[in-house]
């Protein structure tokens, strides 16, 4: 999997939104003590996909 940082935030720790270059699925990484990476989901529970992002 090749990923790239799409956005960075600093709400309660370190948050970053990554995009998987192959599938175009967005993932969110949250680090507040320990970290975790999970797909970013829309209101219907489907993965958020960013097309033509670069």
C-alpha positions in Angstrom: 0.0 0.0 0.0 1.3 3.4 -0.9 -0.2 6.3 1.1 0.2 10.0 1.1 -0.9 12.6 3.7 -4.0 14.5 2.4 -4.6 16.7 5.4 -3.3 17.3 8.9 -5.2 18.5 12.0 -4.5 19.1 15.6 -7.7 18.7 17.6 -7.0 16.5 20.6 -3.7 15.0 19.6 -2.4 14.4 16.1 -4.9 13.6 13.4 -4.0 13.0 9.7 -6.1 12.0 6.8 -4.2 9.7 4.4 -5.2 8.5 1.0 -4.3 5.1 -0.3 -3.0 5.9 -3.8 -4.1 2.5 -5.2 -7.7 2.4 -3.9 -8.2 6.1 -3.4 -9.8 5.3 0.0 -9.2 7.9 2.7 -8.0 6.7 6.1 -7.8 8.7 9.4 -4.9 8.3 11.8 -5.4 9.6 15.3 -2.6 9.7 17.9 -3.5 10.7 21.4 -1.3 8.6 23.6 -1.5 5.5 21.3 -2.4 5.7 17.7 -4.8 4.0 15.3 -5.5 4.0 11.6 -9.0 3.3 10.2 -10.9 4.0 7.0 -12.7 7.3 6.9 -16.5 6.6 6.5 -19.3 8.8 5.3 -22.7 9.1 6.9 -23.9 5.9 5.2 -20.9 3.9 6.6 -19.2 3.7 3.2 -15.5 4.5 2.8 -14.7 8.1 1.6 -13.0 8.0 -1.7 -11.0 10.9 -3.2 -10.7 10.8 -6.9 -8.3 12.9 -9.0 -6.7 14.3 -5.8 -3.2 15.2 -7.2 
